[in-house]
Amino acid sequence: MKQIHPSVRYATIIVLLHGLINIFHGLAHFENGIWLSLFGNAYVTIVILLAPLLAILLLYTRWQRPGAWLLTLSMLGSLIFGVWYHFLVPGPDNVAQVPPGAWQLPFLITSILLALLEAIGIASGIWCLSSSHSVQAAPHQSAFGGSSGRGTPDSRA
């Protein structure tokens, strides 16, 4: 059985937490009457929700490297989107403009938590990228780092 690298385990936890917080953030959007554009809905669905889940699935297959790239880039795209709309651009999705009420604070807290998890997700993706090199040894190398001794150019006399 193949051993799972700690970076993949941590990435999985981050993505699952990210999904859970996104559910609460979406509920806060709904309760505050904050609706996204068609582009916003498509972006959230593809980049923020589906891409990290696909990345995790890939990390458990032989396509670890593409999975690590997808995780890193989807979390980066999520962070940029969230910070832009929640903290920088004026509008109904900006935390400073959410109307007072029972769901104002949950909207703020989930916006901050998402940004933090996405930053950690980027770091986790980079960790998975760097660990994917060490996990996959070249086929001509033995488990101890040397060559297998078969047909190396230097072994010819």
MOCORJO-V747891 format. One record per residue. RES is the residue in one letter. SS is DSSP state (@ for helix, = for strand, . for the rest). D_FIRST is the distance of its C-alpha to the first C-alpha in Angstrom with 1 decimal. Layout:
res->{RES | RES}
ss->{SS | SS}
d_first->{D_FIRST | D_FIRST}
//
This chain:
res->{M | K | Q | I | H | P | S | V | R | Y | A | T | I | I | V | L | L | H | G | L | I | N | I | F | H | G | L | A | H | F | E | N | G | I | W | L | S | L | F | G | N | A | Y | V | T | I | V | I | L | L | A | P | L | L | A | I | L | L | L | Y | T | R | W | Q | R | P | G | A | W | L | L | T | L | S | M | L | G | S | L | I | F | G | V | W | Y | H | F | L | V | P | G | P | D | N | V | A | Q | V | P | P | G | A | W | Q | L | P | F | L | I | T | S | I | L | L | A | L | L | E | A | I | G | I | A | S | G | I | W | C | L | S | S | S | H | S | V | Q | A | A | P | H | Q | S | A | F | G | G | S | S | G | R | G | T | P | D | S | R | A}
ss->{. | . | . | . | . | @ | @ | @ | @ | @ | @ | @ | @ | @ | @ | @ | @ | @ | @ | @ | @ | @ | @ | @ | @ | @ | @ | @ | @ | @ | @ | @ | . | . | . | . | . | @ | @ | @ | @ | @ | @ | @ | @ | @ | @ | @ | @ | @ | @ | @ | @ | @ | @ | @ | @ | @ | @ | . | . | . | . | @ | @ | @ | @ | @ | @ | @ | @ | @ | @ | @ | @ | @ | @ | @ | @ | @ | @ | @ | @ | @ | @ | @ | @ | @ | . | . | . | . | . | . | @ | @ | @ | . | . | . | . | . | . | @ | @ | @ | @ | @ | @ | @ | @ | @ | @ | @ | @ | @ | @ | @ | @ | @ | @ | @ | @ | @ | @ | @ | @ | @ | @ | @ | @ | @ | @ | @ | @ | . | . | . | . | . | = | . | . | . | . | . | = | . | . | . | . | . | @ | @ | @ | . | .}
d_first->{0.0 | 3.8 | 6.4 | 9.4 | 12.6 | 15.5 | 17.6 | 15.7 | 15.8 | 19.5 | 20.2 | 19.0 | 21.3 | 24.1 | 23.9 | 24.0 | 26.9 | 28.6 | 28.5 | 29.8 | 32.6 | 33.4 | 34.1 | 36.6 | 38.0 | 38.6 | 40.3 | 42.5 | 43.4 | 44.4 | 46.4 | 48.2 | 49.0 | 47.3 | 46.4 | 44.6 | 45.9 | 44.3 | 42.7 | 41.5 | 40.0 | 38.2 | 37.0 | 35.7 | 33.9 | 32.3 | 31.8 | 31.6 | 29.8 | 27.8 | 26.8 | 24.9 | 23.0 | 22.2 | 21.2 | 18.6 | 17.2 | 17.1 | 15.4 | 12.2 | 12.6 | 13.5 | 16.9 | 16.3 | 19.6 | 21.7 | 20.2 | 21.1 | 24.6 | 25.0 | 24.2 | 26.7 | 29.4 | 29.3 | 29.6 | 32.4 | 34.1 | 33.8 | 35.3 | 38.1 | 39.0 | 38.9 | 40.9 | 43.4 | 44.2 | 43.8 | 45.5 | 47.4 | 49.1 | 51.7 | 51.2 | 50.1 | 46.4 | 47.5 | 47.0 | 50.6 | 52.0 | 50.3 | 53.1 | 53.5 | 52.1 | 49.4 | 46.6 | 47.8 | 45.9 | 42.6 | 42.9 | 43.5 | 40.7 | 38.0 | 39.3 | 38.8 | 35.4 | 34.2 | 35.6 | 33.8 | 30.4 | 30.9 | 31.7 | 28.7 | 26.6 | 28.1 | 27.2 | 23.6 | 23.4 | 24.9 | 22.4 | 19.5 | 21.5 | 22.0 | 18.4 | 17.3 | 19.3 | 17.7 | 14.1 | 14.9 | 16.7 | 19.3 | 18.7 | 21.8 | 20.7 | 19.1 | 16.6 | 19.9 | 21.5 | 24.0 | 24.5 | 23.2 | 26.9 | 27.2 | 30.1 | 30.6 | 34.0 | 35.1 | 34.4 | 37.3 | 40.6}
//
